[in-house]
Amino acid sequence: MAMAVLEQSAAIAGSLRWHGQSELLMKSSRTGEHYGSRLPHHTGGVSLFRNGSKAQDLTGLLSLCRRSTVKALAAPAQAAPVSDPVLQEALKRAVAKKAVELVKPGMIVGLGTGSTSSMAIEELGKLISKGKLKDVIGVPTSYQSRVLARQFGVKTVDLNDVNHIDLAFDGADEVEASMNLIKGGGAAHTMEKVVDNMSGKCVILVDQTKVVSELGLSFPLPVEVLPYAISPVLRSLVALGGVPEIRSALRKDGPVITDLGNMVVDVRFPEGIKDPAALECSINMIPGVVENGLFIGIADSVLVATHDGEEITIVELAEFVKSLSTASQESAKT
Ligand SMILES: O=C(CO)[C@H](O)[C@H](O)COP(=O)(O)O
């Protein structure tokens, strides 16, 4: 156990550097400089792990927290990446247009965050301004979606002013075959999870690059953390087998601060996330964690924008996964 912990500590060297046993540094994405705070010796990372007891506690939690969840489907073959940003934008636009077809007059609609959701908010605004949709009210999941809704003429209310949400549309960073997701690339996953979870129907909008065979192999898991508790939370994330990195702002020195005033830690799981439901629960049990970006059993539908050359089509995830496995079987035969 001690060896494993030391290896983990070594693995986080770089973006999150442990100096000896007690110094925690962050790296600025803008300047590449390291900065941060010295942890008192008694709270240094190693003391938490030295006898492995904390790690064992957390492992125990994993089994306690296991809940009934969507069973993992057979892993699909991976979709080809879309390297052309213009094509990727066209895919996002196409799936956004498709999503707003689901909105009916009088609906209360959850407005996700991110570039795909932004396009959907814009498309929703177009339908409203053309008079094709009446009495639609949006519930934003971030400052971004609130501002865009106002800009495109979608009326909004606060979450606490509604007792239900009919439909929510949202993007995702990774989607696997059983519709479990990683979200939080835009640091809005806490509010998104509340809104998506309470909606009668949660529709996730992705382009084909987001569909993966296993969560966490390429996209780190975002975790929103109370700034007060950042050091103990980092140590607990390491104990869970993660490689955490505090997210730095791009056009501001220092960490990203979420719309709720917290920090975001991106956690890599080098072997992937084998049991997303258990991990979601274990991470949320760490005191100081506000919410993590694993969305388990929340999506009711995932619309995938895919392309064959210039032609773009929107299909349900199950159909897309099936087409991937058929394609991979055929290429295996040849
Ligand atoms: O979870 C999110 C924001 O917190 C986004 O939905 C996710 O990052 C996908 O974004 P995009 O549509 O820009 O690819």
Ligand as a Chemical Component Dictionary entry (heavy atoms), coordinates in Angstrom:
data_LIG
# 
_chem_comp.id                   LIG 
_chem_comp.type                 NON-POLYMER 
_chem_comp.pdbx_formal_charge   0 
_chem_comp.three_letter_code    LIG 
# 
loop_
_chem_comp_atom.comp_id 
_chem_comp_atom.atom_id 
_chem_comp_atom.alt_atom_id 
_chem_comp_atom.type_symbol 
_chem_comp_atom.charge 
_chem_comp_atom.model_Cartn_x 
_chem_comp_atom.model_Cartn_y 
_chem_comp_atom.model_Cartn_z 
_chem_comp_atom.pdbx_ordinal 
LIG O1 O1 O 0 -19.968 19.839 -18.799 1  
LIG C1 C1 C 0 -19.898 20.863 -19.432 2  
LIG C2 C2 C 0 -19.653 22.178 -18.801 3  
LIG O2 O2 O 0 -19.383 22.037 -17.451 4  
LIG C3 C3 C 0 -20.061 20.839 -20.901 5  
LIG O3 O3 O 0 -21.336 20.390 -21.192 6  
LIG C4 C4 C 0 -19.030 19.921 -21.494 7  
LIG O4 O4 O 0 -17.743 20.408 -21.131 8  
LIG C5 C5 C 0 -19.144 19.851 -23.030 9  
LIG O5 O5 O 0 -18.843 21.083 -23.585 10 
LIG P1 P1 P 0 -18.858 21.339 -25.152 11 
LIG O6 O6 O 0 -20.266 21.263 -25.620 12 
LIG O7 O7 O 0 -18.273 22.732 -25.279 13 
LIG O8 O8 O 0 -17.974 20.316 -25.819 14 
# 
loop_
_chem_comp_bond.comp_id 
_chem_comp_bond.atom_id_1 
_chem_comp_bond.atom_id_2 
_chem_comp_bond.value_order 
_chem_comp_bond.pdbx_ordinal 
LIG O1 C1 DOUB 1  
LIG C1 C2 SING 2  
LIG C1 C3 SING 3  
LIG C2 O2 SING 4  
LIG C3 O3 SING 5  
LIG C3 C4 SING 6  
LIG C4 O4 SING 7  
LIG C4 C5 SING 8  
LIG C5 O5 SING 9  
LIG O5 P1 SING 10 
LIG P1 O6 DOUB 11 
LIG P1 O7 SING 12 
LIG P1 O8 SING 13 
# 
